[in-house]
Amino acid sequence: MAPAEPRAQRPEVEAQGAAPGRRPATARERRTDVLVPLGTFVVGLGLLLGLPPLDAADPDSIVPAGAYPAVSSGPWLVLALGLLVQSAVLLAARRAPRATLVAVSVVPVLAAVAPTTLHGLLLLPVVVAVVLAVLRVPLARLWPALVAAAALVIVAEGSVLYSAYGAGRAGVGIGISRSLGQGFLQAFGTVGLPVLIALVVRSRREVRAARTAEATAVDREEDARIDAAVSRERAAMARELHDIAAHHLSGIALMSAVIDRQIDTDPERAHEGVRQVREQSTAVLEDLRRLVGLLRDDSPAERAVETVAGIVDLVERARFRSDVRLDVLPGTTGAPATAGPAAPRPLGDGVGPLAQLAAYRTVQEALANAALHAPGSPCTVTMDDRADDHLTIRVENGPATVPALGSTPAGGNGLRGMRERAELVGASLQVGPTDTGGWTVSLRLGREALPTPAPQAATAHPGTTTEGPR
């Protein structure tokens, strides 16, 4: 299955020419970088042009006539040029926010050589620079630039106020202290308050980004769980298809070869073999129909539950195509209630249903492999149910006496399926060649806690069931 694509692609990832270690700006951010300085200049110039007429139209104005600089006068041009320079410097706020903040704060100090009533308009770009810097730079790295900006604002506004009001009757010292006090208030309003507002905005942005990242992580985790579930289901379907095809089709191929030799020499046995082929074909079609039905949503499907007890019938059906022997070593329920032999317990008692299915499929695959790779060799299936804590199933075949029916260059799926089933139920699987040239498959299944048997009369049961080929 192809890996899931990310839910969203950041457009800036595709941008070219970005400096190493710096995230490229998006088209929206580039527009913002231009619109903010332009809007600052337009607002500042509008106030520079509109405040004098508005104040003159107000009969209750406390500003004396002529306090505002005339348009195109020297002080007015100084303010307009200062706003233009500050707005131009704000264009670099994204690349160098700290340097931009200090540079914008220097302009009011330089413009203090021509003090006017509207000198405070030059603080508007400083406020914008403070907000942009706080939003883009951690406060721990920004505080030197903030302190420098506040000091420059104090110097600029204090000098303007001192030039406007002078020392007066209170003396030079008191005039300077009053001017500096007013400058401190201006610095708090220009730097301090914007910092607090920007920190609130930044915290809200970080909370929103954290929620978005959490939602994205949850989505990715859900996608990963879905992919894992799909992979598990695909592996389970692959195991089922392989078990069905390998068992039935290998038996059909082997019986067809036997029938071909018996048609002339033993017609009766050949007819019996044809009936067996028909039964095997019907069985594989039924199994495939059940498996396909499990994949359909529009109709329920019946699924046969294979158990350890079903291995007896499985071996019985396999006898026609190969020499198969079944040895059953049953266990007992414990101390007998009366004199006589101990009561036998059901085969596979205490083994979970999923583990019993794994045992059935393992024996089925082992018999199919024996018939395919070692046709004609004797095969023994031993089920040892005597231990109280586990059940052992062993399938062993001898060396091949005739050429194999075929080979699978990309094989190994049968053994892989056995191991996957054993791991799924916590069983122990051992496979490998024997000293005589054959092959053995041994599966050990753990047993759950057995219930305490109720006292009952003992019944006769053969201690060992051994069946040979017919």
C-alpha positions in Angstrom: 0.0 0.0 0.0 1.4 3.4 -0.9 2.0 5.7 2.0 -0.7 8.3 2.7 0.0 11.7 1.4 0.2 14.6 3.9 -3.2 16.4 4.4 -1.8 19.8 3.5 1.2 21.1 1.7 2.6 24.5 2.8 3.0 26.6 -0.3 6.1 28.1 1.1 7.9 24.8 0.9 7.9 25.1 -2.8 9.3 28.6 -2.8 12.8 29.0 -4.2 15.7 31.1 -3.3 15.1 31.2 0.5 18.0 31.7 2.8 19.3 28.6 4.5 17.6 28.0 7.9 14.9 30.5 7.3 11.3 29.7 6.4 10.4 31.2 3.0 7.6 33.8 3.2 4.3 32.9 1.7 2.6 35.1 -0.9 0.2 36.4 1.8 3.0 37.3 4.1 4.8 39.1 1.3 1.7 41.2 0.7 1.4 41.9 4.4 5.0 43.1 4.5 4.2 45.7 1.9 0.7 46.7 3.0 1.6 47.3 6.7 4.3 50.0 5.9 2.1 51.5 3.2 -0.9 51.7 5.5 1.3 53.2 8.2 2.5 55.9 5.9 -1.0 56.7 4.6 -2.5 56.9 8.1 0.4 59.1 9.3 0.2 61.4 6.3 -3.6 61.6 6.6 -3.3 62.7 10.3 -0.6 65.2 9.3 -2.9 66.7 6.7 -6.2 66.4 8.6 -5.5 67.2 12.2 -4.9 71.0 11.7 -8.2 71.6 9.8 -10.2 69.4 12.3 -8.7 71.2 15.3 -9.3 74.6 13.7 -13.0 73.7 13.2 -13.4 72.8 16.9 -14.4 75.9 18.9 -13.4 74.3 22.2 -9.8 73.5 21.0 -7.1 74.3 23.5 -4.4 74.4 20.9 -3.5 78.0 20.1 -3.8 79.2 16.6 -0.6 78.7 14.5 0.6 75.9 16.7 0.4 73.4 13.8 3.0 73.7 11.1 1.7 74.9 7.7 1.6 72.5 4.9 4.9 72.5 2.9 6.6 74.4 5.6 10.0 73.2 6.9 8.7 71.4 10.0 5.9 69.9 8.1 8.3 68.5 5.4 10.5 67.1 8.2 7.5 65.2 9.6 6.4 63.9 6.2 9.9 62.9 5.3 10.3 61.1 8.7 7.1 59.2 8.1 8.2 58.2 4.7 11.6 57.0 6.0 10.0 55.0 8.8 7.6 53.4 6.5 10.4 52.4 4.1 12.4 50.9 7.0 9.3 48.8 8.1 9.6 46.9 4.8 12.5 45.1 6.3 10.6 44.2 9.5 10.4 40.4 8.6 14.1 40.0 7.7 15.6 42.1 10.6 12.9 43.0 13.2 15.2 44.2 15.9 17.3 46.4 13.6 14.1 47.8 12.1 12.7 48.7 15.5 15.8 50.6 16.5 16.1 52.4 13.1 12.4 53.5 13.2 12.9 54.8 16.8 15.9 56.9 15.8 13.9 59.0 13.3 11.9 60.9 16.0 15.2 61.8 17.7 16.5 63.2 14.4 13.2 65.0 13.7 13.4 66.7 17.1 15.7 69.4 15.6 12.4 70.9 14.2 10.0 70.4 17.1 6.3 70.8 16.3 3.0 70.0 17.9 2.5 67.0 15.5 5.9 65.4 16.4 4.0 62.6 18.1 2.9 61.3 14.7 6.4 59.9 14.3 5.6 57.5 17.2 3.0 55.6 15.1 5.6 53.7 13.0 7.4 52.9 16.3 4.3 51.3 17.7 3.9 49.2 14.4 7.6 48.2 14.6 7.2 47.1 18.3 4.1 44.9 17.5 5.8 43.3 14.4 9.0 42.6 16.4 7.2 41.0 19.4 5.2 38.8 17.1 8.2 37.5 15.3 11.1 37.4 17.9 11.1 35.8 21.3 11.0 38.4 24.1 14.2 37.0 25.6 16.1 38.1 22.5 14.1 41.2 21.8 14.4 43.1 25.1 17.6 45.0 24.3 16.0 46.4 21.2 12.9 47.3 23.2 14.9 49.1 25.8 16.8 51.0 23.1 13.6 52.0 21.4 12.1 53.2 24.7 15.2 55.2 25.5 15.1 56.9 22.1 11.4 57.7 22.5 12.2 59.3 25.9 15.0 61.4 24.4 12.9 62.5 21.4 9.8 63.4 23.3 11.6 64.9 26.2 13.6 67.2 24.0 10.5 68.2 22.0 8.6 69.0 25.2 11.5 70.9 26.7 11.9 73.0 23.5 8.1 73.8 23.6 7.8 74.7 27.2 11.3 75.5 28.3 12.5 75.8 31.9 9.9 78.4 32.8 9.8 79.8 36.3 10.5 76.5 37.9 14.1 76.3 36.7 16.1 74.2 34.3 16.3 71.1 36.5 12.6 70.9 37.1 11.9 71.5 33.4 14.1 68.7 32.4 12.6 66.4 35.0 9.1 67.2 33.8 10.1 66.7 30.2 11.7 63.3 31.0 8.6 62.3 33.0 6.4 63.1 30.0 8.9 61.2 27.9 8.6 58.1 30.1 4.8 58.2 29.8 5.2 58.5 26.0 7.6 55.6 26.0 5.2 53.4 28.0 2.4 54.2 25.6 4.6 53.7 22.6 6.6 50.6 23.6 5.1 49.1 26.8 1.4 48.9 25.9 2.1 47.5 22.3 4.3 44.9 23.9 1.5 43.7 26.1 -1.0 43.7 23.3 1.4 41.8 21.0 2.1 39.2 23.6 -1.6 38.5 24.0 -2.0 38.2 20.3 1.1 36.0 20.1 -0.1 33.7 22.9 -3.4 33.3 21.1 -1.6 32.4 17.9 0.5 29.9 19.6 -2.5 28.3 21.3 -4.2 28.1 17.9 -1.1 26.6 16.3 -0.8 24.1 19.1 -4.4 23.0 18.6 -3.9 22.7 14.9 -0.7 20.7 15.4 -2.5 18.5 17.9 -5.4 17.9 15.4 -2.9 17.1 12.7 -1.1 14.7 14.9 -4.4 13.0 15.8 -5.3 12.8 12.1 -1.9 11.3 11.3 -2.2 8.8 14.2 -5.6 7.8 13.0 -4.2 7.3 9.5 -1.4 5.2 10.9 -3.9 3.1 12.8 -6.0 2.6 9.7 -2.9 1.7 7.6 -1.8 -0.8 10.3 -5.3 -2.3 10.4 -5.5 -2.6 6.6 -2.0 -4.2 6.6 -3.1 -6.7 9.2 -6.2 -7.5 7.3 -4.3 -7.9 4.1 -1.8 -10.2 5.8 -4.7 -12.2 7.3 -6.4 -12.5 3.8 -3.1 -13.5 2.2 -2.7 -16.3 4.8 -6.2 -17.5 4.3 -5.9 -17.5 0.5 -2.6 -19.3 0.7 -3.8 -21.9 3.1 -6.9 -22.6 1.0 -5.1 -22.7 -2.4 -2.0 -24.6 -1.2 -4.0 -27.3 0.6 -6.8 -28.0 -1.9 -4.9 -27.3 -5.1 -1.9 -29.3 -4.2 -4.2 -32.2 -3.3 -6.0 -31.9 -6.6 -2.7 -31.8 -8.5 -1.4 -34.9 -6.7 -4.7 -36.8 -7.1 -4.8 -35.9 -10.8 -1.3 -37.4 -11.3 -2.4 -40.6 -9.5 -5.6 -40.9 -11.5 -3.6 -40.5 -14.7 -1.7 -43.7 -13.8 -4.8 -45.6 -12.6 -7.1 -45.0 -15.5 -5.8 -48.1 -17.4 -4.6 -50.3 -14.5 -7.2 -49.7 -11.8 -10.4 -47.9 -13.2 -12.3 -48.3 -9.9 -9.6 -46.4 -8.0 -9.5 -43.9 -10.8 -13.2 -43.2 -10.4 -12.8 -42.8 -6.7 -10.0 -40.4 -7.3 -12.2 -38.3 -9.7 -14.8 -38.1 -6.9 -12.1 -36.9 -4.5 -11.0 -34.3 -7.0 -14.6 -33.1 -7.3 -14.9 -32.9 -3.5 -11.7 -31.0 -3.2 -12.8 -28.6 -6.0 -16.1 -28.0 -4.2 -14.4 -27.5 -0.9 -12.0 -24.9 -2.3 -14.9 -23.1 -4.0 -16.8 -23.0 -0.7 -13.8 -21.7 1.2 -13.2 -19.0 -1.4 -16.9 -18.1 -1.3 -16.8 -17.7 2.4 -13.6 -15.6 2.2 -15.1 -13.3 -0.4 -18.3 -13.0 1.6 -16.3 -11.7 4.5 -15.1 -8.8 2.3 -18.6 -7.8 1.1 -20.6 -5.3 3.1 -24.0 -6.0 1.4 -24.5 -9.6 2.6 -23.6 -11.6 5.7 -21.1 -14.4 5.3 -20.8 -17.6 7.2 -17.4 -18.5 8.4 -16.4 -22.0 9.5 -14.6 -22.2 12.7 -11.8 -24.8 12.5 -10.7 -26.5 15.8 -8.0 -29.0 16.9 -10.6 -31.7 16.8 -11.1 -31.0 13.1 -7.5 -32.0 12.4 -8.7 -35.7 12.6 -11.0 -35.1 9.6 -8.3 -33.1 7.9 -5.9 -36.0 8.1 -8.6 -38.4 7.0 -9.2 -36.4 3.8 -5.5 -36.3 3.1 -5.0 -40.0 3.2 -6.1 -40.5 -0.4 -3.4 -38.4 -1.8 -0.5 -39.5 0.5 0.5 -41.9 3.2 -0.6 -40.1 6.3 -0.6 -41.5 9.9 -2.3 -39.8 12.8 -1.2 -40.4 16.4 -3.4 -38.8 19.2 -2.0 -38.8 22.8 -5.0 -37.6 24.8 -4.9 -36.1 28.2 -7.0 -36.8 31.3 -9.1 -34.6 33.5 -7.1 -35.4 36.6 -7.5 -37.9 39.5 -10.4 -40.2 38.8 -13.4 -40.0 41.1 -13.6 -43.8 41.4 -11.3 -46.7 40.8 -10.4 -47.2 37.2 -8.8 -45.3 34.4 -8.9 -41.5 34.4 -11.5 -39.8 32.4 -10.2 -38.3 29.1 -10.6 -34.6 28.5 -11.7 -33.2 25.1 -9.0 -32.8 22.6 -7.6 -29.3 22.8 -9.4 -28.4 25.9 -8.3 -25.1 27.3 -6.8 -23.9 24.0 -8.5 -20.7 22.8 -10.5 -20.6 19.5 -7.9 -18.5 17.7 -5.1 -20.8 18.8 -7.1 -23.8 17.6 -7.6 -22.2 14.2 -3.9 -21.5 14.0 -3.2 -25.2 14.8 -5.6 -26.4 12.1 -4.1 -24.1 9.5 -0.6 -25.1 10.4 -1.3 -28.8 10.0 -3.2 -28.0 6.8 -0.2 -26.1 5.4 2.3 -28.7 6.6 0.3 -31.5 4.8 0.1 -29.5 1.7 3.9 -28.8 1.7 4.6 -32.5 2.3 2.4 -33.5 -0.6 3.9 -30.9 -2.9 7.6 -31.2 -2.1 7.8 -34.8 -0.9 5.1 -36.8 -2.8 5.0 -40.5 -1.9 6.8 -40.1 1.4 5.1 -41.2 4.6 3.8 -38.4 6.9 2.9 -38.6 10.6 0.7 -36.1 12.5 1.1 -36.4 16.2 -1.1 -34.5 18.7 0.2 -34.7 22.2 -2.5 -33.4 24.6 -1.1 -35.0 27.8 0.5 -31.9 29.4 -1.7 -29.7 31.5 -0.1 -26.4 30.4 0.3 -26.9 26.6 -0.7 -28.8 23.5 2.0 -30.0 21.1 1.3 -30.8 17.4 4.0 -32.3 15.2 3.9 -33.0 11.5 6.8 -35.0 10.1 7.4 -36.4 6.7 10.1 -38.5 5.3 12.3 -37.8 2.3 10.8 -37.6 -1.2 10.6 -40.9 -3.0 9.5 -39.4 -6.4 10.2 -36.1 -8.1 8.4 -33.1 -6.6 5.3 -31.8 -8.3 6.8 -28.4 -8.8 8.6 -25.5 -7.1 7.8 -22.0 -6.3 10.8 -19.6 -6.9 9.1 -16.9 -4.8 8.0 -19.4 -2.1 8.2 -19.3 1.6 4.7 -17.8 2.1 3.6 -21.0 3.8 6.2 -20.9 6.5 5.8 -17.2 6.8 2.1 -17.7 7.4 2.8 -20.4 10.0 5.1 -18.1 11.9 2.6 -15.2 11.7 -0.2 -17.3 13.1 2.0 -18.7 15.9 3.1 -15.2 16.9 -0.5 -14.0 16.8 -1.6 -16.5 19.4 1.7 -16.6 21.4 2.6 -20.2 20.3 6.0 -21.6 19.7 6.8 -22.9 16.2 9.8 -24.9 15.1 10.4 -26.0 11.5 13.3 -27.6 9.8 14.8 -30.7 8.1 15.2 -34.0 9.9 18.2 -36.2 10.2 16.7 -38.7 7.7 16.2 -36.0 5.0 12.6 -35.3 5.7 10.9 -32.2 7.2 9.2 -31.5 10.5 6.9 -28.8 11.8 6.3 -28.6 15.5 3.7 -26.2 17.1 3.4 -25.8 20.9 0.2 -24.0 22.0 -0.2 -22.7 25.5 -3.3 -23.8 27.4 -5.5 -21.6 29.5 -6.4 -22.4 33.0 -8.4 -25.7 33.0 -11.6 -25.9 35.1 -11.6 -28.2 38.1 -13.4 -31.4 36.9 -16.5 -32.5 38.7 -16.5 -36.0 40.2 -17.9 -38.5 37.7 -17.7 -42.1 36.9 -14.7 -43.1 34.8 -15.3 -44.2 31.3 -13.2 -46.4 29.1 -11.1 -44.7 26.5 -8.2 -45.8 24.5 -5.0 -44.3 25.8 -3.5 -43.9 22.3 -5.2 -43.6 19.0 -3.0 -44.6 16.1 -4.3 -44.8 12.6 -2.4 -45.8 9.6 -3.0 -45.4 5.9 -5.9 -47.3 4.4 
